[in-house]
Amino acid sequence: MKYSRDEVLQYVAEEDVKFIRLAFCDIFGKQKNISIMPHELCRAFEYGIAIDASAIAGFGGDLRSDLLLHPDPSTLSVLPWRPEHGRVVRMFCTITHHDSTPFEADTRTILINTVKEAKDVGITFTFGSEMEFYLFRRDENGEPTKIPYDNAGYLDIAPEDKGENVRREICLTLEQMGIMPERSYHEAGPGQNEIDFRCSEPTNAADNVVTFRAVVNTIAARNGLCADFSPKPLPGKPGNGMHINISVKSEDGRDVLPYVVAGILEHIPDMTVFLNTTEESYLRFGSDKAPKYITWSGENRSQLVRVFVDRCGTKRAELRSPDPLCNPYLAFSLIIRAGLDGIRSGASLPPAAGSPGSTRGDFKLLPKNLEEAKSLAANSTFVARILPKSIIKHYIQ
């Protein structure tokens, strides 16, 4: 359910809400929040709540350090793991300067504007994420270890799969927050799990990714475990991916997905540093079905993009290179922009991997390491016309 401002005020007054968390992300996708009391909520809606931006990665220095958080009432959600009496709720925020101008490094606003620009030209995107993570044990002092919670494999069940009850608790918690998972299961790595989500409007889908990471970390800790979303938690074992399912509709009824995929293939080298942000990210490429080449296919899950028809008859593309540490607002913005470029130019798809006329020698490689990815982004006209200089600078430094 999407709430209005007045409905949020009524809910807080009637449902014993004692704390309101105003949530946002830094430029790298790490969630932050500030809690306010109910009597401050009207002021938050009217004027915003001030934060010190100089203390947040990528938000600037001491000059013009004050920014304002403006809660989005449509994102109201109860935090089910907090007490039922004296409830805690959360809303995602947009960020402005004190003169009401948008903060240029607010990645959520970047995505909101990108979605609007796509709709203005008659194109509507939806996204769904497939998120992988490991569950590790903690030591006697409660500190995380690299000891997997179990040694189960792909689609194994209890008792080998010890994460079954943890995934169940995660899924039920998400449902209480209005987020509907599609599937959950044990992945191929020891202690590795996956939970997948329905496609939804891009900003909502990105909010769901951020919420999901917070819920998984919280539920894992409640069970005496540590969740790890890093792209390569264990040497020699499968890495964690964040596979992004992309659906697109055109007002004129055209099938524009091939153009979208062609645009993504063209721009993926320049985008990769924003989708794969750590040195570990590049250790994942080329193993355990993680892509290495800039390719697409209708069947092969080891290719960069897989194009398929889902069980509802909707044609989708699945981008398989991103990992779960990326900022979903930036990732979705870049994918939309690359897709719009492909539509505008009428870009042609190259032959599918494995089809007649395609050879491995013709395929370009994804960046081999973080430094190469940074260099490509630094010299990209595509990235420069989409993202503010402040964000690009922090990603390539």
C-alpha positions as CSV (number, residue, x, y, z in Angstrom):
1,M,0.0,0.0,0.0
2,K,1.3,3.5,-0.9
3,Y,0.5,6.1,1.7
4,S,-0.1,9.8,1.3
5,R,1.3,12.4,3.7
6,D,-2.0,12.7,5.6
7,E,-2.3,8.9,5.8
8,V,1.2,8.6,7.3
9,L,0.4,11.2,10.0
10,Q,-2.8,9.4,10.8
11,Y,-1.1,6.0,10.9
12,V,1.6,7.3,13.2
13,A,-0.9,8.8,15.6
14,E,-3.2,5.7,15.7
15,E,-0.7,2.8,15.6
16,D,1.5,3.7,18.6
17,V,4.5,4.7,16.5
18,K,7.3,6.1,18.6
19,F,10.2,6.4,16.1
20,I,10.3,7.3,12.4
21,R,13.5,6.3,10.6
22,L,14.3,8.5,7.6
23,A,16.4,6.3,5.3
24,F,18.7,7.2,2.4
25,C,21.9,5.8,0.8
26,D,25.3,7.2,0.3
27,I,26.7,7.2,-3.3
28,F,27.9,3.6,-2.9
29,G,24.5,2.3,-1.9
30,K,25.1,1.9,1.9
31,Q,21.9,2.6,3.8
32,K,21.9,5.4,6.4
33,N,19.1,6.7,8.5
34,I,18.2,9.2,11.2
35,S,15.4,8.6,13.7
36,I,12.9,11.3,14.6
37,M,10.0,11.4,17.1
38,P,6.4,11.6,16.0
39,H,6.1,15.3,16.9
40,E,8.9,16.1,14.4
41,L,7.1,14.4,11.5
42,C,5.1,17.4,10.3
43,R,8.3,19.5,10.2
44,A,10.0,16.7,8.2
45,F,7.3,16.8,5.6
46,E,7.1,20.6,5.5
47,Y,10.8,21.5,5.6
48,G,13.0,18.4,5.8
49,I,15.4,17.2,8.5
50,A,19.0,18.4,8.4
51,I,22.0,16.1,8.3
52,D,25.7,16.7,8.2
53,A,26.7,15.7,4.7
54,S,30.4,16.1,5.4
55,A,30.4,12.9,7.4
56,I,29.0,10.8,4.6
57,A,31.0,9.2,1.8
58,G,30.7,11.1,-1.4
59,F,28.4,13.8,0.0
60,G,31.0,16.6,0.0
61,G,33.2,18.5,2.4
62,D,32.7,21.1,5.1
63,L,31.5,23.7,2.6
64,R,27.7,23.6,2.3
65,S,27.7,20.5,4.5
66,D,24.1,20.7,5.6
67,L,21.5,18.8,3.6
68,L,17.8,18.1,4.2
69,L,16.0,14.8,4.1
70,H,12.5,14.8,2.7
71,P,10.5,11.6,3.5
72,D,8.6,9.9,0.7
73,P,5.2,9.0,2.4
74,S,4.6,6.3,-0.3
75,T,7.5,4.2,1.2
76,L,6.2,3.9,4.7
77,S,6.9,0.5,6.2
78,V,6.9,-0.9,9.7
79,L,10.1,-2.6,10.9
80,P,8.6,-5.9,12.1
81,W,11.7,-6.8,14.2
82,R,11.2,-3.8,16.4
83,P,8.7,-3.9,19.4
84,E,5.0,-4.0,18.5
85,H,4.4,-1.4,21.3
86,G,6.2,1.7,20.5
87,R,6.5,0.8,16.9
88,V,9.3,1.9,14.5
89,V,8.5,2.8,10.9
90,R,10.8,3.7,8.0
91,M,10.5,6.0,5.0
92,F,13.0,6.5,2.2
93,C,13.9,10.1,1.5
94,T,15.0,12.4,-1.2
95,I,17.7,14.9,-0.4
96,T,18.0,18.7,-1.1
97,H,20.1,21.7,-0.3
98,H,18.6,24.3,2.1
99,D,17.5,26.4,-0.9
100,S,15.3,23.4,-2.0
101,T,17.5,22.5,-5.0
102,P,18.0,18.8,-5.4
103,F,21.3,17.4,-4.1
104,E,23.2,16.3,-7.2
105,A,24.6,13.1,-5.5
106,D,21.3,11.8,-4.3
107,T,21.2,8.6,-6.3
108,R,17.5,7.9,-5.6
109,T,16.6,11.3,-7.2
110,I,18.8,10.4,-10.1
111,L,16.8,7.2,-10.7
112,I,13.4,9.0,-10.2
113,N,14.4,11.6,-12.9
114,T,15.7,8.8,-15.2
115,V,12.4,6.9,-14.9
116,K,10.5,10.1,-15.7
117,E,12.6,10.8,-18.8
118,A,12.0,7.3,-20.1
119,K,8.2,7.7,-19.6
120,D,8.3,11.1,-21.3
121,V,9.4,9.3,-24.5
122,G,6.9,6.5,-24.0
123,I,9.1,3.8,-22.5
124,T,8.4,2.1,-19.2
125,F,10.9,-0.2,-17.4
126,T,10.4,-2.6,-14.6
127,F,13.1,-4.5,-12.7
128,G,13.4,-7.5,-10.5
129,S,16.5,-8.6,-8.6
130,E,17.9,-12.1,-7.8
131,M,20.1,-11.6,-4.7
132,E,22.7,-14.1,-3.5
133,F,24.4,-14.0,-0.1
134,Y,26.4,-16.3,2.2
135,L,25.6,-17.1,5.8
136,F,28.6,-17.5,8.1
137,R,29.0,-18.4,11.7
138,R,30.1,-16.0,14.4
139,D,32.8,-16.8,17.0
140,E,32.4,-16.9,20.8
141,N,32.8,-13.1,20.9
142,G,30.1,-12.6,18.3
143,E,32.5,-11.5,15.6
144,P,32.0,-12.8,12.0
145,T,34.0,-15.7,10.7
146,K,34.4,-17.2,7.3
147,I,33.0,-20.6,8.5
148,P,29.9,-21.4,6.3
149,Y,26.7,-22.1,8.2
150,D,26.3,-25.3,6.3
151,N,27.9,-27.4,3.5
152,A,24.8,-27.9,1.4
153,G,24.7,-27.3,-2.4
154,Y,22.2,-26.1,-5.0
155,L,18.6,-26.7,-4.1
156,D,19.5,-29.0,-1.2
157,I,17.0,-29.3,1.7
158,A,17.2,-29.7,5.4
159,P,19.0,-31.0,7.4
160,E,21.9,-30.4,5.0
161,D,20.4,-26.9,4.2
162,K,20.6,-25.2,7.6
163,G,19.6,-21.8,6.2
164,E,16.0,-22.9,5.5
165,N,14.5,-21.4,8.6
166,V,16.6,-18.2,8.2
167,R,15.3,-17.7,4.6
168,R,11.8,-18.4,5.8
169,E,12.1,-15.7,8.5
170,I,13.6,-13.3,5.9
171,C,10.7,-13.9,3.5
172,L,8.0,-13.5,6.1
173,T,9.6,-10.3,7.4
174,L,9.7,-8.9,3.8
175,E,6.0,-9.8,3.3
176,Q,5.2,-7.9,6.5
177,M,6.9,-4.9,4.9
178,G,5.0,-5.2,1.7
179,I,7.7,-6.8,-0.4
180,M,6.8,-10.0,-2.1
181,P,9.6,-12.5,-2.7
182,E,9.1,-14.9,-5.6
183,R,11.5,-17.7,-4.7
184,S,14.1,-18.7,-2.0
185,Y,16.5,-21.6,-2.0
186,H,20.0,-22.8,-1.2
187,E,22.6,-21.8,-3.8
188,A,25.6,-23.8,-5.0
189,G,28.2,-22.5,-2.4
190,P,28.4,-23.7,1.2
191,G,26.2,-21.5,3.2
192,Q,25.1,-19.6,0.1
193,N,21.4,-18.6,-0.4
194,E,19.3,-16.8,-3.0
195,I,16.0,-14.9,-2.7
196,D,14.3,-13.5,-5.9
197,F,11.8,-10.7,-6.3
198,R,9.0,-9.8,-8.7
199,C,9.6,-7.1,-11.2
200,S,8.3,-3.6,-10.1
201,E,8.7,0.0,-10.9
202,P,12.5,0.9,-10.9
203,T,12.6,3.2,-7.8
204,N,10.5,0.7,-5.8
205,A,12.7,-2.1,-7.0
206,A,15.8,-0.2,-5.9
207,D,14.2,0.6,-2.5
208,N,13.4,-3.2,-2.2
209,V,17.1,-4.1,-2.8
210,V,18.2,-1.7,0.0
211,T,15.5,-3.0,2.3
212,F,16.4,-6.6,1.5
213,R,20.0,-6.2,2.5
214,A,19.0,-4.6,5.8
215,V,16.5,-7.3,6.6
216,V,19.0,-10.1,5.7
217,N,21.7,-8.6,7.9
218,T,19.2,-8.1,10.8
219,I,17.7,-11.6,10.6
220,A,21.1,-13.2,10.3
221,A,22.3,-11.4,13.4
222,R,19.2,-12.4,15.3
223,N,20.1,-16.0,14.5
224,G,23.7,-15.6,15.7
225,L,25.0,-15.5,12.1
226,C,26.6,-13.0,9.7
227,A,25.3,-12.3,6.2
228,D,27.9,-11.6,3.5
229,F,26.9,-10.0,0.2
230,S,30.5,-9.5,-1.1
231,P,31.1,-10.8,-4.6
232,K,33.7,-13.5,-3.7
233,P,33.4,-14.4,0.0
234,L,35.3,-17.7,-0.3
235,P,38.2,-18.4,-2.7
236,G,37.4,-21.2,-5.1
237,K,33.7,-21.1,-4.3
238,P,30.8,-19.5,-6.2
239,G,30.6,-15.7,-5.9
240,N,27.5,-13.6,-5.1
241,G,25.7,-12.1,-8.0
242,M,22.8,-9.7,-8.2
243,H,21.1,-10.7,-11.4
244,I,18.8,-8.0,-12.7
245,N,15.6,-8.9,-14.7
246,I,14.6,-6.2,-17.0
247,S,11.2,-5.8,-18.7
248,V,10.3,-2.9,-21.0
249,K,7.2,-1.6,-22.7
250,S,6.7,1.0,-25.4
251,E,3.6,3.1,-25.7
252,D,3.4,2.4,-29.5
253,G,3.4,-1.4,-28.9
254,R,6.9,-2.1,-30.4
255,D,9.1,-4.8,-29.1
256,V,12.0,-2.6,-28.0
257,L,13.8,-5.1,-25.8
258,P,16.3,-6.1,-28.5
259,Y,17.3,-2.4,-28.8
260,V,17.6,-2.2,-25.0
261,V,19.8,-5.2,-24.8
262,A,22.0,-3.9,-27.7
263,G,22.4,-0.6,-25.8
264,I,23.4,-2.4,-22.6
265,L,26.0,-4.5,-24.5
266,E,27.4,-1.3,-26.1
267,H,27.8,0.6,-22.8
268,I,28.5,-2.2,-20.3
269,P,32.3,-1.6,-20.2
270,D,31.8,2.0,-19.1
271,M,29.1,1.1,-16.6
272,T,30.9,-1.8,-14.9
273,V,32.7,0.1,-12.2
274,F,29.3,1.1,-10.8
275,L,27.9,-2.4,-11.0
276,N,31.0,-4.1,-9.6
277,T,32.7,-1.9,-7.1
278,T,35.4,-3.9,-5.5
279,E,38.6,-5.8,-6.5
280,E,36.7,-9.0,-5.5
281,S,34.1,-8.3,-8.1
282,Y,36.5,-9.1,-10.9
283,L,37.6,-12.4,-9.3
284,R,34.0,-13.6,-9.8
285,F,33.9,-13.0,-13.5
286,G,34.4,-16.1,-15.7
287,S,33.6,-18.8,-13.1
288,D,30.5,-20.6,-11.8
289,K,28.2,-19.1,-14.5
290,A,29.4,-15.5,-13.8
291,P,29.9,-13.8,-17.2
292,K,33.3,-12.9,-18.7
293,Y,32.5,-11.8,-22.2
294,I,30.1,-9.1,-23.5
295,T,27.6,-11.5,-25.0
296,W,23.9,-12.4,-25.0
297,S,22.0,-15.7,-25.4
298,G,18.5,-17.0,-25.2
299,E,19.5,-20.1,-23.2
300,N,23.0,-20.0,-21.8
301,R,23.1,-18.7,-18.2
302,S,26.8,-18.0,-18.3
303,Q,26.4,-15.2,-20.8
304,L,26.3,-11.5,-19.8
305,V,22.6,-11.1,-20.8
306,R,20.0,-13.8,-21.1
307,V,16.9,-13.1,-23.0
308,F,13.9,-15.3,-22.2
309,V,10.1,-15.4,-21.9
310,D,8.9,-15.8,-18.3
311,R,6.0,-18.0,-17.2
312,C,3.5,-15.2,-17.7
313,G,4.5,-14.8,-21.3
314,T,6.5,-11.6,-20.7
315,K,9.8,-11.2,-22.6
316,R,12.6,-10.3,-20.3
317,A,16.4,-9.7,-20.3
318,E,18.5,-10.8,-17.4
319,L,21.8,-8.9,-16.8
320,R,24.1,-11.2,-14.9
321,S,27.3,-9.2,-14.2
322,P,26.3,-6.9,-11.2
323,D,27.0,-8.0,-7.7
324,P,25.0,-7.2,-4.5
325,L,27.3,-4.5,-3.2
326,C,26.3,-2.1,-6.0
327,N,24.1,0.9,-5.5
328,P,20.8,-0.2,-7.1
329,Y,19.7,3.4,-7.8
330,L,22.8,4.0,-9.9
331,A,22.7,0.5,-11.5
332,F,19.1,0.9,-12.6
333,S,19.7,4.4,-13.9
334,L,22.6,3.3,-16.0
335,I,20.7,0.4,-17.4
336,I,17.7,2.5,-18.4
337,R,20.0,5.1,-20.0
338,A,21.9,2.5,-21.9
339,G,18.6,1.0,-23.1
340,L,17.2,4.3,-24.2
341,D,20.4,4.9,-26.2
342,G,19.8,1.6,-27.9
343,I,16.2,2.4,-28.7
344,R,17.1,5.9,-30.1
345,S,19.9,4.6,-32.3
346,G,18.1,1.5,-33.4
347,A,21.1,-0.5,-32.3
348,S,21.4,-4.0,-33.7
349,L,22.1,-7.0,-31.5
350,P,25.2,-9.0,-32.5
351,P,24.8,-12.7,-33.1
352,A,23.8,-14.6,-29.9
353,A,26.6,-16.6,-28.2
354,G,26.6,-20.1,-29.6
355,S,24.7,-19.2,-32.7
356,P,26.0,-19.8,-36.3
357,G,28.4,-17.1,-37.2
358,S,29.4,-16.3,-33.6
359,T,32.9,-17.2,-32.4
360,R,34.6,-16.5,-29.0
361,G,37.3,-14.5,-30.8
362,D,34.7,-11.9,-31.8
363,F,33.5,-11.3,-28.2
364,K,34.8,-8.4,-26.2
365,L,35.7,-9.0,-22.6
366,L,34.3,-7.3,-19.5
367,P,36.9,-5.3,-17.6
368,K,39.5,-7.6,-16.1
369,N,40.0,-5.6,-12.9
370,L,38.8,-2.6,-10.9
371,E,41.5,-0.3,-12.4
372,E,40.5,-1.0,-15.9
373,A,36.8,-0.5,-15.0
374,K,37.7,2.9,-13.4
375,S,39.7,4.0,-16.5
376,L,36.8,3.1,-18.8
377,A,34.3,5.1,-16.7
378,A,36.7,8.0,-16.4
379,N,36.9,8.4,-20.1
380,S,33.3,7.6,-20.9
381,T,31.1,10.3,-22.6
382,F,28.1,8.1,-21.8
383,V,28.8,8.1,-18.0
384,A,29.7,11.8,-18.1
385,R,26.3,12.9,-19.5
386,I,24.4,10.8,-16.9
387,L,26.1,11.1,-13.6
388,P,27.4,14.2,-11.7
389,K,31.1,14.7,-11.6
390,S,31.1,14.3,-7.8
391,I,29.9,10.7,-8.1
392,I,32.2,9.8,-10.9
393,K,35.2,11.2,-9.1
394,H,34.5,9.1,-5.9
395,Y,34.1,5.9,-8.0
396,I,37.3,6.3,-10.0
397,Q,39.6,7.7,-7.3
